[in-house]
Amino acid sequence: MQLPLMNGGRSQYPYRHLLGIEGLSRSDIQALLDTAEDYVALSRQVEKKAATLRGRTQINLFFEPSTRTQSSFEIAGKRLGADVMNMSVSSSSVKKGETLLDTAATLNAMRPDIIIVRHHAAGAVNLLARKVDCSVVNAGDGAHEHPTQALLDALTIRRAKGRIEGLVVTICGDILHSRVARSNIICLAALGAFVRLVGPSTLLPSEVERFGVEVSPDMRTGLAGADIVMMLRLQRERMSGAFVPSIREYFRYFGLDREKLSFAKPDALVMHPGPMNRGVEIASDVADGTQSLVREQVEMGVAVRMAVLEALARHLPNE
Amino acid sequence: MSEREFDRTGPSQPVLLANARLVDPQERREFHGGLIIKDGLIAEIGAHLATVSSLDDMREKMRIIDCLGHVVAPGLVDLQAFVGEPGAEHRETLASASRAAAAGGVTTLVCRPDTHPVIDDPAIVDFVLRRARAASALRIHPSAALTKGLAGREMTEIGLLKEAGAVVFGDGHKSIMNSQLMRRALLYARDRDAIVSHFTQDETLAAEGVMNEGEFASRLGLSGVPKVAETLVLMRDLALVRLTGARYHAALISCAESLEAIRAAKSEGLRVTCAVSINHLTLNESDVGDYRTFFKLSPPLRSETDRRALVEGLSDGVIDAIVSDHDPQDVETKRQPFAESADGAIGLETMLAAGLRLVHSGEITLPCLLAALSSGPANAFRLPPANLVVGSCADLVVFDPDEPWIVDPSTLHSLCKNTPFDEARLQGRVLATLIGGEFVNAVASSLPGL
């Protein structure tokens, strides 16, 4: 990463890459959220195009299949005027390490300006960022970070509640394998929220309470007084005995239904990074109910990614 | 005997058990007195109910039974018994196991999960409970498998099974060799406040072993199961308990080294309990003698030194429970060359008398024996307390600790007769067994008023 650049009085995102929320200051995050507000307005217009990235090349390099994150980055790039190219590399055909660096070198030779990377291995995006000359955005690396998801969640909460500071945010489910949870814990804590984690102990990372969060294996305790209930996706292969016994047992104790939601504040709002497993971690009526922010999250995703791309573009060489 | 629906509400004429030696292992007290049973509960207890002749004015209000100074104690609680249902009704049924239990003074038992089908689904727990209510007066609590199909690969629905009524989770006489799975199962069980009961035996070390590894096995030309097969898995488990904070029960320990591991874990404050079978307390490897398959057990009978150590563990309270490990095997599976015959022995009916051997030999006291047969196991599995306290369920056993008898397998109630106490001279006979104040077993004319 580069040293922060100072820019007059207005706070701006000071780095060349966005590899994680870790290391960002409260004002870095707020600067991105403030910019994103402008792009929410732009995206609601008939004319959605800006010229910020005109002439720039953006490559979406996805080593893991993704629909929503990839299309969200693609739309964000296109609305800013970039030429966007999608490159999906099936993880099974790729051997880690050497091949990743080969790919990086190949792409670098094509002179892109921004690369958006998702990879199944924690730290892979960081490694790649060190080998290329352009800006890199982490779109998810293993169970490490997914910074734009945390930013879009923060923007969604800020718009829905008017603030983040002082809110109780409970993150529920498979924390162990979740990069969304890790980025959110750091982001929300930086913005002054109280973060709680709820999930079976088999799906909690070791010593996670040292992240400055409260941990509970019980929804009733974990949701009491919560302003925001953030549900996480449980991967199918983890539902049948290795981490939790079965879908029905998981839903019984951790699936967010009306009854469990009632443990939270009456005006609590529900979030989910998607795609949802209805009947596993969330009941349909809650997912589609009036307390759900799931659709807003998707909308904020595009705006936040536009803000990130704009912020990085400021550090791109102009000659 | 035909099966019938047992009515637990029962007729409510109060019963007075007078002139009894009352032993309450939970409260650690013993005195000469009597107790009154009303509506299935202990309504009154005290020394003033000792002398029958002074109680004449009560005769109209209640049935008075003169216990002739014999012992009245909480009914036995057996944490491990195979009752045949579902799927092995040729070996035992809930009805036959209940008769054997009643004859042996057992009032509560926890049945094993390794049935056909395996008790690994809440619907099967429910089935066993319903069958038990219909076929037996005994209080039967199902245990459930810890892994689906006892396959040792995926954990079961511990939360839903517990809600259905499973009191403890384990894989019967199978050990979970996958340490990762064991760790996660313990962690998950802790979340759901469930007890994991594990049979500890390393499969690869036990391999083809059929009796205790050592001189006897070598002389008989039989392959042995080393003690380390047990202690290795037990010590792994205890390390995982330390890591996860789970509640853990060592289902069957058989040697001094295991006892020491449990002792250390307890003094460290881990939530650990353990049980030993009546066979391992009263028999040893030399009883195998001339390839007697009724002494082929899993874990195998160990050395006399181990047996003595276990008895000591009983005295000093490291061992929480004595279990029958009742395991009926039919003739075809036992009349085989030693190595090829099935493991297991029946024990419900002889457990108390066999245990009294240790009292008569002066190795332990009677309250100590009874603690390991009733209050200890009840506490280990968080079952209703087994005590003699006003308001407690009148689940009781009345026995003469001294009466000698010779075990005749043909008179035993179990469908299978594979008892290692075949023709054994035992001392101590159950005269009556009560569950919820109802007599489920009474030896006719043994006590005035019975």
Chai-1 contact restraints between the chains, C-beta under 6 A:
chainA,res_idxA,chainB,res_idxB,connection_type,confidence,min_distance_angstrom,max_distance_angstrom,comment,restraint_id
A,P200,B,Y188,contact,1.0,0.0,6.0,A-B,restraint_1
A,P200,B,D191,contact,1.0,0.0,6.0,A-B,restraint_2
A,S201,B,L187,contact,1.0,0.0,6.0,A-B,restraint_3
A,S201,B,D191,contact,1.0,0.0,6.0,A-B,restraint_4
A,T202,B,R184,contact,1.0,0.0,6.0,A-B,restraint_5
A,T202,B,L187,contact,1.0,0.0,6.0,A-B,restraint_6
A,T202,B,Y188,contact,1.0,0.0,6.0,A-B,restraint_7
A,P217,B,D191,contact,1.0,0.0,6.0,A-B,restraint_8
A,G241,B,E154,contact,1.0,0.0,6.0,A-B,restraint_9
A,G241,B,M155,contact,1.0,0.0,6.0,A-B,restraint_10
A,P245,B,M155,contact,1.0,0.0,6.0,A-B,restraint_11
A,P245,B,T156,contact,1.0,0.0,6.0,A-B,restraint_12
A,P245,B,E157,contact,1.0,0.0,6.0,A-B,restraint_13
A,S246,B,E157,contact,1.0,0.0,6.0,A-B,restraint_14
A,E249,B,E157,contact,1.0,0.0,6.0,A-B,restraint_15
A,E249,B,G159,contact,1.0,0.0,6.0,A-B,restraint_16
A,E249,B,L160,contact,1.0,0.0,6.0,A-B,restraint_17
A,Y253,B,G159,contact,1.0,0.0,6.0,A-B,restraint_18
